[in-house]
């Protein structure tokens, strides 16, 4: 005679609700990858930097500023950029050389001087992009410690390669297939 096995029902496991995490009221988490600080003349120019990096597979957030004195305040965590959790130091600064050159609020050369003078900023590479720069301007950029100078005519095609070569922490998107 054949008997079928007896199944003994087991009680279903009970799950305790997950503990609720308290959320900070005013701060948001820092991005996983450090931002790129784009110091450009216009929001459209910042968007071009963002698109160039994205086309090269770099997905770091791009923070655009259009005034070198604002960029200095950002780097020094002053004014609206005091909260380092929300506004971390950038992995790299991409700056337009002729952004308000000679303006009372400073220039890219002033920003390079600030970076050179402040030990907490010296590790941040600055890539300067310009058009119609003369040899003296290019020499000044390099003398002040810029990681690279790129002419606008080649900046888009070379910028991603220069940034990757800096040995910084980057967020890379998978290659499109």
FENTAUR-V489502 format. One record per pair of residues at least 12 apart in sequence whose C-alpha atoms are under 6 Angstrom apart, sorted by the first residue. I is the first residue (numbers start at 1). J is the second residue. D is the distance in whole Angstrom. If there is no record, write none. Layout:
BEGIN
i: [I/I]
j: [J/J]
d: [D/D]
END
This chain:
BEGIN
i: [30/30/33/33/34/34/35/35/35/35/35/36/36/36/36/36/37/37/37/37/38/38/38/38/38/39/39/39/39/40/40/41/41/46/53/56/57/57/58/58/59/59/60/68/68/69/69/92/92/92/93/94/94/94/95/96/96/96/97/97/97/112/125/126/126/127/127/127/128/129/129/129/129/130/130/131/131]
j: [85/86/60/171/90/91/60/61/62/90/91/62/90/91/92/93/62/63/90/93/63/64/93/94/95/64/65/66/95/66/96/66/99/64/160/160/172/173/171/172/171/172/171/106/107/105/106/124/125/126/126/126/127/128/128/128/129/130/128/129/130/144/147/146/147/147/148/149/149/149/150/151/152/151/152/151/152]
d: [5/5/6/6/5/5/5/5/5/5/6/5/5/6/5/6/6/5/6/5/6/5/6/5/6/6/5/5/5/5/5/5/6/6/6/6/5/5/6/5/5/6/5/6/6/6/6/6/5/6/5/6/5/6/5/6/5/6/6/6/5/6/6/5/5/6/5/6/5/6/5/6/6/5/5/6/5]
END
